Amino acid sequence: MLTIDHLRLQLPAGYEKRAASIARLVARELGRLPVTHSGRVEHLAVPQITLHGNQTDKQLAIGIARSIHSQMTGEAGGCHD
């Protein structure tokens, strides 16, 4: 089970009205992705993701969640026990 105490997304100008929806969808998508080990991450910086204005909130959230997940699973950093 993945627990996130605090999630801060920095979105480009113009996404203010969509931010809450995108954040909820990111959390939901992260809950669906497999977690294979336990650990605690104090801070996780995800590389910049290119957004396309015609993407739905769900499409954006899936991309963000996958980037976060890859950082957490060790593909680009990982968790620290």
The first five atom37 places (N, CA, C, CB, O) and aatype in JSON, in Angstrom:
{
  "aatype": [12, 10, 16, 9, 3, 8, 10, 1, 10, 5, 10, 14, 0, 7, 18, 6, 11, 1, 0, 0, 15, 9, 0, 1, 10, 19, 0, 1, 6, 10, 7, 1, 10, 14, 19, 16, 8, 15, 7, 1, 19, 6, 8, 10, 0, 19, 14, 5, 9, 16, 10, 8, 7, 2, 5, 16, 3, 11, 5, 10, 0, 9, 7, 9, 0, 1, 15, 9, 8, 15, 5, 12, 16, 7, 6, 0, 7, 7, 4, 8, 3],
  "atom_mask": [
    [1, 1, 1, 1, 1],
    [1, 1, 1, 1, 1],
    [1, 1, 1, 1, 1],
    [1, 1, 1, 1, 1],
    [1, 1, 1, 1, 1],
    [1, 1, 1, 1, 1],
    [1, 1, 1, 1, 1],
    [1, 1, 1, 1, 1],
    [1, 1, 1, 1, 1],
    [1, 1, 1, 1, 1],
    [1, 1, 1, 1, 1],
    [1, 1, 1, 1, 1],
    [1, 1, 1, 1, 1],
    [1, 1, 1, 0, 1],
    [1, 1, 1, 1, 1],
    [1, 1, 1, 1, 1],
    [1, 1, 1, 1, 1],
    [1, 1, 1, 1, 1],
    [1, 1, 1, 1, 1],
    [1, 1, 1, 1, 1],
    [1, 1, 1, 1, 1],
    [1, 1, 1, 1, 1],
    [1, 1, 1, 1, 1],
    [1, 1, 1, 1, 1],
    [1, 1, 1, 1, 1],
    [1, 1, 1, 1, 1],
    [1, 1, 1, 1, 1],
    [1, 1, 1, 1, 1],
    [1, 1, 1, 1, 1],
    [1, 1, 1, 1, 1],
    [1, 1, 1, 0, 1],
    [1, 1, 1, 1, 1],
    [1, 1, 1, 1, 1],
    [1, 1, 1, 1, 1],
    [1, 1, 1, 1, 1],
    [1, 1, 1, 1, 1],
    [1, 1, 1, 1, 1],
    [1, 1, 1, 1, 1],
    [1, 1, 1, 0, 1],
    [1, 1, 1, 1, 1],
    [1, 1, 1, 1, 1],
    [1, 1, 1, 1, 1],
    [1, 1, 1, 1, 1],
    [1, 1, 1, 1, 1],
    [1, 1, 1, 1, 1],
    [1, 1, 1, 1, 1],
    [1, 1, 1, 1, 1],
    [1, 1, 1, 1, 1],
    [1, 1, 1, 1, 1],
    [1, 1, 1, 1, 1],
    [1, 1, 1, 1, 1],
    [1, 1, 1, 1, 1],
    [1, 1, 1, 0, 1],
    [1, 1, 1, 1, 1],
    [1, 1, 1, 1, 1],
    [1, 1, 1, 1, 1],
    [1, 1, 1, 1, 1],
    [1, 1, 1, 1, 1],
    [1, 1, 1, 1, 1],
    [1, 1, 1, 1, 1],
    [1, 1, 1, 1, 1],
    [1, 1, 1, 1, 1],
    [1, 1, 1, 0, 1],
    [1, 1, 1, 1, 1],
    [1, 1, 1, 1, 1],
    [1, 1, 1, 1, 1],
    [1, 1, 1, 1, 1],
    [1, 1, 1, 1, 1],
    [1, 1, 1, 1, 1],
    [1, 1, 1, 1, 1],
    [1, 1, 1, 1, 1],
    [1, 1, 1, 1, 1],
    [1, 1, 1, 1, 1],
    [1, 1, 1, 0, 1],
    [1, 1, 1, 1, 1],
    [1, 1, 1, 1, 1],
    [1, 1, 1, 0, 1],
    [1, 1, 1, 0, 1],
    [1, 1, 1, 1, 1],
    [1, 1, 1, 1, 1],
    [1, 1, 1, 1, 1]
  ],
  "atom_positions": [
    [[0.84, -1.17, 0.0], [0.0, 0.0, 0.0], [0.89, 1.24, 0.0], [-0.96, 0.0, 1.21], [1.86, 1.31, 0.75]],
    [[0.55, 2.18, -0.82], [1.29, 3.43, -0.93], [0.56, 4.51, -0.16], [1.48, 3.84, -2.4], [-0.64, 4.72, -0.35]],
    [[1.28, 5.2, 0.71], [0.71, 6.3, 1.48], [1.48, 7.56, 1.14], [0.76, 6.01, 3.01], [2.7, 7.59, 1.2]],
    [[0.75, 8.61, 0.8], [1.36, 9.9, 0.49], [0.83, 10.9, 1.51], [1.05, 10.36, -0.97], [-0.37, 11.16, 1.57]],
    [[1.75, 11.46, 2.3], [1.34, 12.45, 3.3], [1.13, 13.82, 2.67], [2.38, 12.53, 4.4], [0.24, 14.57, 3.08]],
    [[1.95, 14.14, 1.7], [1.88, 15.47, 1.09], [2.29, 15.36, -0.37], [2.78, 16.5, 1.85], [3.33, 14.79, -0.68]],
    [[1.48, 15.9, -1.25], [1.78, 15.89, -2.68], [1.69, 17.32, -3.19], [0.82, 14.94, -3.46], [0.65, 17.96, -3.07]],
    [[2.78, 17.8, -3.76], [2.78, 19.16, -4.3], [3.12, 19.07, -5.78], [3.8, 20.07, -3.55], [4.21, 18.62, -6.15]],
    [[2.2, 19.48, -6.61], [2.42, 19.49, -8.05], [2.63, 20.92, -8.51], [1.22, 18.83, -8.8], [1.92, 21.83, -8.08]],
    [[3.59, 21.12, -9.37], [3.79, 22.41, -10.0], [3.33, 22.27, -11.44], [5.28, 22.89, -9.9], [3.96, 21.57, -12.24]],
    [[2.25, 22.94, -11.75], [1.7, 22.88, -13.1], [1.89, 24.23, -13.78], [0.19, 22.49, -13.06], [2.0, 25.26, -13.1]],
    [[1.93, 24.25, -15.1], [2.12, 25.51, -15.8], [0.92, 26.44, -15.64], [2.37, 25.26, -17.28], [-0.17, 26.02, -15.27]],
    [[1.16, 27.7, -15.91], [0.08, 28.69, -15.88], [-1.05, 28.22, -16.79], [0.59, 30.1, -16.32], [-0.83, 27.67, -17.86]],
    [[-2.26, 28.45, -16.33], [-3.43, 28.03, -17.09], [-4.04, 26.72, -16.6], [0.0, 0.0, 0.0], [-5.13, 26.35, -17.02]],
    [[-3.34, 26.02, -15.72], [-3.82, 24.74, -15.2], [-4.41, 24.88, -13.8], [-2.69, 23.73, -15.19], [-4.74, 23.87, -13.17]],
    [[-4.54, 26.1, -13.3], [-4.99, 26.31, -11.93], [-6.34, 25.64, -11.64], [-5.1, 27.8, -11.65], [-6.51, 25.04, -10.59]],
    [[-7.27, 25.75, -12.56], [-8.61, 25.19, -12.34], [-8.62, 23.66, -12.44], [-9.59, 25.77, -13.36], [-9.56, 23.02, -11.97]],
    [[-7.59, 23.1, -13.03], [-7.52, 21.65, -13.21], [-6.67, 20.96, -12.15], [-6.98, 21.32, -14.58], [-6.68, 19.74, -12.05]],
    [[-5.93, 21.74, -11.36], [-4.94, 21.18, -10.43], [-5.53, 20.19, -9.43], [-4.26, 22.3, -9.68], [-4.97, 19.12, -9.23]],
    [[-6.64, 20.54, -8.8], [-7.24, 19.66, -7.78], [-7.66, 18.32, -8.4], [-8.45, 20.34, -7.12], [-7.42, 17.26, -7.82]],
    [[-8.26, 18.38, -9.56], [-8.69, 17.15, -10.24], [-7.48, 16.3, -10.62], [-9.52, 17.49, -11.49], [-7.49, 15.09, -10.43]],
    [[-6.45, 16.93, -11.16], [-5.25, 16.2, -11.56], [-4.6, 15.56, -10.34], [-4.25, 17.14, -12.27], [-4.19, 14.4, -10.4]],
    [[-4.5, 16.29, -9.24], [-3.88, 15.74, -8.01], [-4.65, 14.52, -7.51], [-3.83, 16.81, -6.91], [-4.04, 13.52, -7.14]],
    [[-5.98, 14.59, -7.49], [-6.81, 13.44, -7.06], [-6.57, 12.24, -7.97], [-8.31, 13.82, -7.07], [-6.43, 11.11, -7.51]],
    [[-6.52, 12.5, -9.26], [-6.32, 11.42, -10.22], [-4.92, 10.83, -10.13], [-6.59, 11.91, -11.63], [-4.74, 9.62, -10.32]],
    [[-3.92, 11.65, -9.83], [-2.56, 11.14, -9.63], [-2.55, 10.19, -8.44], [-1.54, 12.31, -9.39], [-2.01, 9.09, -8.52]],
    [[-3.17, 10.61, -7.33], [-3.23, 9.76, -6.14], [-3.95, 8.44, -6.45], [-3.94, 10.49, -4.98], [-3.51, 7.38, -6.02]],
    [[-5.04, 8.52, -7.17], [-5.8, 7.31, -7.53], [-4.95, 6.38, -8.4], [-7.1, 7.69, -8.28], [-4.92, 5.17, -8.17]],
    [[-4.26, 6.94, -9.38], [-3.43, 6.12, -10.26], [-2.26, 5.5, -9.5], [-2.9, 6.96, -11.43], [-1.93, 4.34, -9.74]],
    [[-1.65, 6.24, -8.6], [-0.56, 5.68, -7.79], [-1.06, 4.52, -6.94], [0.06, 6.77, -6.89], [-0.32, 3.56, -6.71]],
    [[-2.3, 4.59, -6.48], [-2.88, 3.51, -5.71], [-3.08, 2.24, -6.52], [0.0, 0.0, 0.0], [-3.15, 1.15, -5.95]],
    [[-3.16, 2.36, -7.82], [-3.34, 1.2, -8.69], [-2.02, 0.55, -9.1], [-4.1, 1.61, -9.93], [-2.0, -0.63, -9.46]],
    [[-0.94, 1.3, -9.04], [0.35, 0.77, -9.49], [0.96, -0.11, -8.4], [1.32, 1.93, -9.84], [0.8, 0.17, -7.21]],
    [[1.66, -1.18, -8.79], [2.22, -2.11, -7.8], [3.37, -1.5, -7.0], [2.7, -3.37, -8.49], [4.21, -0.79, -7.53]],
    [[3.38, -1.8, -5.71], [4.48, -1.42, -4.82], [5.09, -2.73, -4.34], [3.98, -0.52, -3.6], [4.43, -3.53, -3.68]],
    [[6.35, -2.95, -4.68], [6.98, -4.24, -4.4], [7.85, -4.27, -3.15], [7.8, -4.64, -5.57], [8.26, -5.34, -2.71]],
    [[8.13, -3.11, -2.59], [8.93, -3.08, -1.37], [8.52, -1.89, -0.52], [10.45, -3.01, -1.7], [7.85, -0.97, -0.99]],
    [[8.92, -1.92, 0.74], [8.55, -0.82, 1.63], [9.73, 0.11, 1.83], [8.05, -1.36, 2.99], [10.88, -0.25, 1.59]],
    [[9.42, 1.29, 2.25], [10.45, 2.29, 2.5], [9.8, 3.63, 2.76], [0.0, 0.0, 0.0], [8.58, 3.78, 2.7]],
    [[10.63, 4.58, 3.05], [10.15, 5.93, 3.33], [10.95, 6.9, 2.46], [10.28, 6.28, 4.85], [12.18, 6.82, 2.41]],
    [[10.26, 7.79, 1.8], [10.89, 8.8, 0.97], [10.5, 10.16, 1.54], [10.47, 8.67, -0.53], [9.32, 10.52, 1.55]],
    [[11.48, 10.9, 2.01], [11.21, 12.23, 2.58], [10.88, 13.24, 1.48], [12.41, 12.72, 3.4], [10.01, 14.09, 1.65]],
    [[11.59, 13.14, 0.37], [11.41, 14.11, -0.71], [11.68, 13.39, -2.03], [12.34, 15.35, -0.54], [12.65, 12.65, -2.15]],
    [[10.83, 13.61, -2.98], [10.99, 12.98, -4.28], [10.77, 14.05, -5.35], [9.99, 11.79, -4.47], [9.7, 14.64, -5.43]],
    [[11.77, 14.29, -6.15], [11.66, 15.25, -7.25], [11.56, 14.47, -8.55], [12.88, 16.24, -7.27], [12.44, 13.68, -8.88]],
    [[10.51, 14.71, -9.27], [10.26, 14.02, -10.53], [10.69, 14.95, -11.66], [8.76, 13.6, -10.67], [10.37, 16.14, -11.63]],
    [[11.4, 14.43, -12.64], [11.8, 15.28, -13.76], [10.59, 15.93, -14.44], [12.6, 14.47, -14.79], [9.47, 15.42, -14.37]],
    [[10.84, 17.04, -15.06], [9.77, 17.76, -15.75], [9.1, 16.87, -16.79], [10.33, 19.03, -16.43], [9.76, 16.11, -17.5]],
    [[7.8, 16.98, -16.86], [7.0, 16.2, -17.79], [6.38, 17.16, -18.79], [5.9, 15.35, -17.06], [5.86, 18.21, -18.4]],
    [[6.43, 16.83, -20.06], [5.83, 17.68, -21.08], [4.32, 17.44, -21.1], [6.44, 17.4, -22.48], [3.86, 16.31, -21.25]],
    [[3.57, 18.52, -20.94], [2.12, 18.44, -20.97], [1.61, 18.98, -22.3], [1.5, 19.23, -19.79], [2.16, 19.92, -22.87]],
    [[0.56, 18.37, -22.77], [-0.09, 18.83, -23.99], [-1.49, 19.29, -23.61], [-0.13, 17.7, -25.08], [-2.23, 18.56, -22.95]],
    [[-1.84, 20.49, -24.01], [-3.1, 21.1, -23.62], [-4.34, 20.3, -23.97], [0.0, 0.0, 0.0], [-5.38, 20.48, -23.35]],
    [[-4.24, 19.44, -24.96], [-5.41, 18.67, -25.37], [-5.57, 17.37, -24.58], [-5.34, 18.35, -26.84], [-6.52, 16.62, -24.81]],
    [[-4.66, 17.11, -23.63], [-4.77, 15.89, -22.81], [-5.82, 16.09, -21.73], [-3.4, 15.53, -22.18], [-5.98, 17.19, -21.19]],
    [[-6.53, 15.03, -21.42], [-7.5, 15.08, -20.33], [-6.75, 15.08, -19.0], [-8.5, 13.89, -20.4], [-5.57, 14.75, -18.94]],
    [[-7.46, 15.45, -17.93], [-6.87, 15.41, -16.6], [-6.37, 14.0, -16.29], [-7.88, 15.87, -15.53], [-5.31, 13.82, -15.7]],
    [[-7.15, 13.0, -16.69], [-6.76, 11.61, -16.42], [-5.49, 11.25, -17.17], [-7.89, 10.66, -16.83], [-4.61, 10.6, -16.6]],
    [[-5.36, 11.65, -18.42], [-4.15, 11.36, -19.18], [-2.93, 12.02, -18.54], [-4.3, 11.83, -20.63], [-1.86, 11.41, -18.44]],
    [[-3.09, 13.27, -18.12], [-1.99, 13.97, -17.45], [-1.62, 13.26, -16.15], [-2.38, 15.43, -17.16], [-0.44, 13.06, -15.86]],
    [[-2.62, 12.88, -15.37], [-2.39, 12.22, -14.09], [-1.68, 10.89, -14.27], [-3.72, 12.01, -13.35], [-0.79, 10.55, -13.48]],
    [[-2.04, 10.14, -15.27], [-1.38, 8.85, -15.53], [0.1, 9.08, -15.83], [-2.06, 8.11, -16.71], [0.95, 8.34, -15.32]],
    [[0.42, 10.07, -16.64], [1.82, 10.36, -16.95], [2.6, 10.79, -15.72], [0.0, 0.0, 0.0], [3.74, 10.36, -15.53]],
    [[2.0, 11.63, -14.9], [2.65, 12.1, -13.67], [2.85, 10.92, -12.71], [1.82, 13.21, -12.99], [3.93, 10.76, -12.14]],
    [[1.81, 10.11, -12.53], [1.89, 8.97, -11.61], [2.95, 7.97, -12.06], [0.53, 8.28, -11.5], [3.68, 7.44, -11.23]],
    [[3.03, 7.71, -13.33], [4.04, 6.77, -13.83], [5.45, 7.3, -13.59], [3.84, 6.51, -15.33], [6.36, 6.54, -13.26]],
    [[5.63, 8.6, -13.74], [6.94, 9.19, -13.48], [7.3, 9.08, -12.0], [6.95, 10.66, -13.92], [8.44, 8.75, -11.66]],
    [[6.35, 9.36, -11.12], [6.57, 9.22, -9.68], [6.88, 7.77, -9.35], [5.33, 9.7, -8.87], [7.83, 7.48, -8.61]],
    [[6.1, 6.86, -9.88], [6.27, 5.43, -9.61], [7.65, 4.95, -10.06], [5.17, 4.62, -10.32], [8.29, 4.18, -9.35]],
    [[8.1, 5.39, -11.22], [9.42, 4.95, -11.7], [10.53, 5.45, -10.78], [9.66, 5.45, -13.13], [11.52, 4.75, -10.59]],
    [[10.38, 6.63, -10.21], [11.36, 7.13, -9.25], [11.35, 6.27, -7.98], [11.06, 8.62, -8.89], [12.4, 5.94, -7.44]],
    [[10.17, 5.91, -7.53], [10.03, 5.15, -6.28], [10.46, 3.7, -6.41], [8.61, 5.21, -5.81], [10.89, 3.1, -5.42]],
    [[10.34, 3.13, -7.58], [10.66, 1.71, -7.74], [12.11, 1.47, -8.11], [9.77, 1.11, -8.8], [12.51, 0.34, -8.38]],
    [[12.9, 2.51, -8.12], [14.33, 2.35, -8.35], [14.77, 2.51, -9.77], [0.0, 0.0, 0.0], [15.97, 2.41, -10.05]],
    [[13.86, 2.76, -10.68], [14.26, 2.96, -12.07], [15.07, 4.24, -12.21], [13.03, 3.0, -12.98], [15.84, 4.39, -13.16]],
    [[14.88, 5.17, -11.27], [15.63, 6.43, -11.33], [15.78, 7.0, -9.93], [14.93, 7.46, -12.26], [15.45, 8.16, -9.71]],
    [[16.25, 6.23, -9.0], [16.44, 6.74, -7.64], [16.01, 5.73, -6.6], [0.0, 0.0, 0.0], [16.85, 5.08, -5.99]],
    [[14.7, 5.61, -6.4], [14.19, 4.57, -5.52], [13.94, 5.0, -4.1], [0.0, 0.0, 0.0], [14.23, 6.13, -3.71]],
    [[13.41, 4.08, -3.33], [13.09, 4.3, -1.92], [14.32, 4.01, -1.07], [11.91, 3.4, -1.48], [15.25, 3.32, -1.48]],
    [[14.28, 4.58, 0.11], [15.35, 4.35, 1.08], [14.74, 3.74, 2.32], [16.11, 5.66, 1.41], [13.84, 4.32, 2.91]],
    [[15.22, 2.56, 2.73], [14.7, 1.91, 3.94], [15.22, 2.57, 5.18], [15.07, 0.43, 3.96], [14.89, 2.15, 6.29]]
  ]
}
